Amino acid sequence: MSFEELLRESTRLNEELPGRRGSFVERTGAGALVVVGDLHGELDSFKEIIEWVKDDRCLWLFLGDYVDRGAFGVELLTALLQFQLEHPDRVILLRGNHEDWEMNYHYTFADELRNKGLTGALPSLLSWYDSLPLAAKVGELAAVHGGVPIPVPEGIDELEKAKADDDMGFQMLWNDPLDESYWPRGGGTRPFDEGAMEAFLSLLDCRFLIRGHQYVPNVGYKVNFGRCVTIFSASYGMGWPRAFLYLSEGHVDSEIEAYVIRI
Ligand SMILES: [Mn+2]
């Protein structure tokens, strides 16, 4: 299957994803679950995580930022979408802030596509970006790429209606937790504090918030407010550990950190 055909087939699967309601996707989460953070064009990181898990029962939740920065965005997307096609009901692909052509143009993926002779795939790529949900609930875990939108929505229907280019969607793709390392990104992004996280978790009836978006040098993950986990699954070309979350029994019985794997 060509790159374009893969994108079109994945777009169809994303639109028909079980549990999908607008920009939101919901699954009861009884089985094994893997959550993968930013991959940023690192095919090796994706392959190593797949190899490590080797669990055929898993639901796989990817938090977005598949392209830019790393040199193998096309190869990563090809492998990721093939993986989705092989397990259509067990793969959820969320959108990250780099699933955006303007970002790709400023970073590396637009050049990568041109250098690999794939600019013709652009319309399929943009449709694929638009087919990705922005937020998910899997059992007791809530997931977004960036963070909690401010003000916190009062109903899940607001999440369902959010779009990547409206204020709520934008914030879910971009926001960061307010901690000592917080650095304003500007452009309408906002920090979310513990109260906002609690309100968001309460809205979704979840215990934990899982997000990517921020690299954590030398560590690969961080936990804020006891219940917000940042995981970053790319080594960032620095040899940093690739972090991901693995719930082999599908639920959390101790501190969430116990379920963070780093390879
Ligand atoms: Mn990001």
Boltz pocket constraint, residues with backbone or C-beta under 6 A from the ligand:
constraints:
  - pocket:
      binder: B
      contacts: [[A, 38], [A, 65], [A, 96], [A, 97], [A, 98], [A, 145], [A, 173], [A, 212], [A, 213], [A, 214]]
      max_distance: 6.0
